[in-house]
């Protein structure tokens, strides 16, 4: 009977560990996403497989395309594609154009640099809640 309890505990720890790798917690810095996200807001990002499409309107975390796979992470909104965009890329823009360095500056972003959608703001407590227009989980 004791073995069963230990086995269940280990199984639960493995499931929790794999769930942790599928999410990412980020703190928003800068004014590029105001008024939707403010500096100091903390969000949960769900990592999606690269084959999943991202949808216009989603707020996503992505690596800075000027730095590549190990570049800093930015939080931007996916906007509709243009006819001239190469396949496998997305356009990312901040909600506050005057304070955002985004696809208007560096062009389309390779899809493999998009980590996934920000689905929930967990801090500050007075602003916590699901982010509108993002992936439903």
Secondary structure, 3 states (H helix, E strand, C coil): CHHHHHHHHHHHHHHHHHHHHCEEEEECCCCCCCCCCCCCCEEEEECCCCCCCCCCCCEEEEECCCCHHHCCEEEEEEECCCCCCCCCEEEEECCCHHHCCCHHHHCCEEHHHEEEEEEEEEECHHHCEECCCCCCC
